[in-house]
Amino acid sequence: MDLSTLDCQSSDVCDAIRRNIDAVAKLDEDYIRSRTVPDRIADVIANFSGSLTFVVLHLAVYGGWILINLGLFPGVPVFDKFPFLLLSVVVSLEAIFLSTFVLIKQNRMSRRAEQRAHLDLQINLLAEREMTLVLQLLQQISHRLGVPSANEELKELAAETSVEALVSEIQQRLQE
């Protein structure tokens, strides 16, 4: 998304958005840069194995293997007669290694997603605490100005939220 298309009410809002985008981009760049050599190798292999080039290459190699071993090319010796046992071994070994590389990448991506989820939780808890304080401050200002605030929902929202009680309630409801 281009920031120039945003309807910014002030340049400070756009600057804040740019800072946030830059911060997220820096976190991602740092994470990518901090990958180990085995992780980088696993990424390259997993990315290549998920490409159309990989499919076309395999169609050509395995198709050629089968055509050669069916004796369709005179003068080219058959080295793996039908039912292509050597091809079966090669494909099985390749599947073992490719699935391992994909699992390595998925495990790392899962750890990264967990880190992001923890960051989201921390930010959400901070935002909830800030909003509680803002609501409490507004209640105090309303009280001093003599503005009635009989809204029960507002009073509930201005109360401290116990994260532990919330987690306990969620766990209890999910078990039912």
N, C-alpha and C positions, 0 to 999 in steps of 0.2 A: 504494500500500500504506500502510495506517495503522500508524504505529509502535506504537500501543497494542495491536495484535494480536500483536506480536513477543514472544517469550518471552525477555525480557532477564534475564540473570542478575544484572545490576547496572545502576543508572542510568547508570554511566559508559559501558557498552556502548551503551545507547540514545543517550546524549549524543554518543558518537563517530559513531554512524550518522547522527544529526541533523546534525552538523557536516559530514560527508561529503556528505549530500544537499544541504545549504545551499551547500556549495562548488561542487557540480556545477550546481545551479540558478543560482548567481551567474555561473558561466562561460557558461552558455547565455544568460542575460539580457544579459551584456556583449557576447556575440557578436551577438545579435539587434539590440541597440542600436547596434552599430558598423557595421551595414550601410549602404552608400551609398544615395542616393536612387534611382539606377537599379536597384539590387538590390531595394529595397523595392517599386518599381513592378513589376519582373519577378515578384516573389513574389506580389503581389496578382493580377496577370493569370494567372500559372500556377495559383495556388490556385483562382481563379474558373473557369478553363477546365477544371479537374478536378472540377467540382461538378455535381450533378443540375440545379441551376438553369440552368447553362450549356446543358445538353442540352435542357431544356424550352424555353428561350428560342430555341435554334436550330431546334428542331422547329417552333415557332410562326412564326418569321420566314421560314425557308426553305419551310415548308409553305404559308404565306400567299403568298409570292412565286410559287410554282409554281401555286397555285390561281388567283391573279389573272391570271397570264400564260397560263393555259389558257382564259381568258375565262369563268370560272364565276361572276363577279360582274358582272352587267349594270350599265353606267354607269361602271365603273372601267376606265380605259384600259389596254390591254396594252402593256407597255414592253419586254418581253424574251421574244419568241416562242420557241416550242420550236425548237431544243434548248437553250434557256436559256444562251446564250453569255455574257451579262453575269453571270449567276449563277455560272457556272463560273469566271470571272475573279475575282469577289468571294471565292468559297470558296477558290480557290488562293492569293490574297493573304493571306487570313486564316490559312490553314494555314502559310504561310511565317512570318508574324509570331508565331503561337502557338508553333510549334516552336522559334523563336529564343528566346522568353521561357522556355520549358520548359528548353531547353539551358542558358541563363544560370543558372537556378535549380539545375539538376543539377550544373553545374560548381562552383558555390559550395558545394553540399552535399558534393560530392566532396572539395573542399579542406578542408572542416570534418571530414569523416571521416578524412582523412589526418592532420590535426592531432590528432584523438582517438587515432588509431592510434599516433602518435609518443609521445603522453602515456602511453598504455597500455604501450608498450615501455619507456619510462623507468621507470615504476612497477614493471613486472615485473623489470627489471634491478636496481633498487634492492632489491626484495623478495628476489630471488635472492641478492644479495650479503649481505643481512642474515641470511638463513637459513644461508648458508655459514658466516658468523661465529658464529651460534648453535650450529651443529653442531660447529664447531672448538672452541668454548668447552666444550660438553658432553663432547667427547672429552678435553679437558685435565682437566676435573673428574673424569671417569671414571678417567683414568689416575692422578690424585693419590689418589683413593679406593681404587684397586686393583680397580676393577670392569673385568673383561675386556670388550673391545669388538672381537671378531674378525670382526664383520660386514663383509664386503667392500663391500656396497652402501653402508653408512654411510660407509666411508672414501672411496668415490667421490663421494658427495654432499657430503662435507666439503671436497673439493678445489675449488680455484678453477675457475670455468667461463670458458673463453675464448670470448667472443662471436664473435670473428673466426673461430675454428676451427669453431664451431657453424654460422655462416653459410656458410662454405666447404663443410662437410659437407653441408648442406641443398642447396646449389646443385649440388654434385657428384651427389647422389642424384637430384635432379629432372631432370638432364640424361640420366641413364641410361635 
